[in-house]
Amino acid sequence: MRIPPRIATGIALVAALVVGGPVAAQAAPTPASAPVAVSAVAAVGDICHSDLPAEAHDTLDLIDAGGPYPYPQDGTVFQNREGLLPDQDTGYYHEYTVETPGSPDRGARRIVTGEADQEDYYTADHYESFDLVDHTC
């Protein structure tokens, strides 16, 4: 499946997350009428690009190149059923396998991309937690 190139429409969201969104979201009181995305953003941590495992770098390179991907599931729509990522329309997120050395199957590691430029989330525990990749470090 070919994914359309990421567009820059969500740069403000990514900038808010990178510049301190999770900290600010946790520190600010959340009114009962606040959108779900506020609490979901607080559930996302961050990770420096340089701290990702080598296999995650390989996956990000494949995504930037548009494939080919090693698994047929790579590039499919990620549903965000766990509700940990910011709430978006179906089709906004796509998932990709991050190889796990020694694993007999795809393993638990994934990159999930959003449509915004460099909106990449890493999970090492099969969607139980996510870290927004900070491409500046």
CORFENSUL-V266819 format. One record per residue. N is the residue number from 1. NEAR is the number of other ideal C-beta (glycine too) atoms within 12 Angstrom. Layout:
n->N near->NEAR
n->N near->NEAR
This chain:
n->1 near->18
n->2 near->14
n->3 near->28
n->4 near->14
n->5 near->16
n->6 near->24
n->7 near->17
n->8 near->16
n->9 near->17
n->10 near->28
n->11 near->19
n->12 near->16
n->13 near->29
n->14 near->32
n->15 near->20
n->16 near->24
n->17 near->38
n->18 near->33
n->19 near->18
n->20 near->18
n->21 near->28
n->22 near->28
n->23 near->17
n->24 near->17
n->25 near->26
n->26 near->17
n->27 near->12
n->28 near->16
n->29 near->10
n->30 near->18
n->31 near->9
n->32 near->9
n->33 near->7
n->34 near->16
n->35 near->16
n->36 near->20
n->37 near->25
n->38 near->27
n->39 near->22
n->40 near->27
n->41 near->35
n->42 near->28
n->43 near->30
n->44 near->40
n->45 near->29
n->46 near->31
n->47 near->28
n->48 near->18
n->49 near->24
n->50 near->14
n->51 near->18
n->52 near->29
n->53 near->25
n->54 near->17
n->55 near->26
n->56 near->33
n->57 near->23
n->58 near->23
n->59 near->38
n->60 near->28
n->61 near->20
n->62 near->25
n->63 near->33
n->64 near->20
n->65 near->15
n->66 near->18
n->67 near->20
n->68 near->14
n->69 near->27
n->70 near->18
n->71 near->22
n->72 near->13
n->73 near->17
n->74 near->30
n->75 near->29
n->76 near->22
n->77 near->23
n->78 near->33
n->79 near->20
n->80 near->29
n->81 near->16
n->82 near->22
n->83 near->21
n->84 near->31
n->85 near->41
n->86 near->36
n->87 near->24
n->88 near->29
n->89 near->13
n->90 near->13
n->91 near->18
n->92 near->29
n->93 near->37
n->94 near->37
n->95 near->36
n->96 near->41
n->97 near->33
n->98 near->38
n->99 near->26
n->100 near->23
n->101 near->12
n->102 near->8
n->103 near->14
n->104 near->7
n->105 near->13
n->106 near->22
n->107 near->23
n->108 near->18
n->109 near->33
n->110 near->41
n->111 near->42
n->112 near->44
n->113 near->40
n->114 near->38
n->115 near->28
n->116 near->30
n->117 near->22
n->118 near->28
n->119 near->38
n->120 near->43
n->121 near->46
n->122 near->39
n->123 near->38
n->124 near->24
n->125 near->18
n->126 near->24
n->127 near->26
n->128 near->16
n->129 near->23
n->130 near->39
n->131 near->32
n->132 near->43
n->133 near->38
n->134 near->28
n->135 near->24
n->136 near->15
n->137 near->12
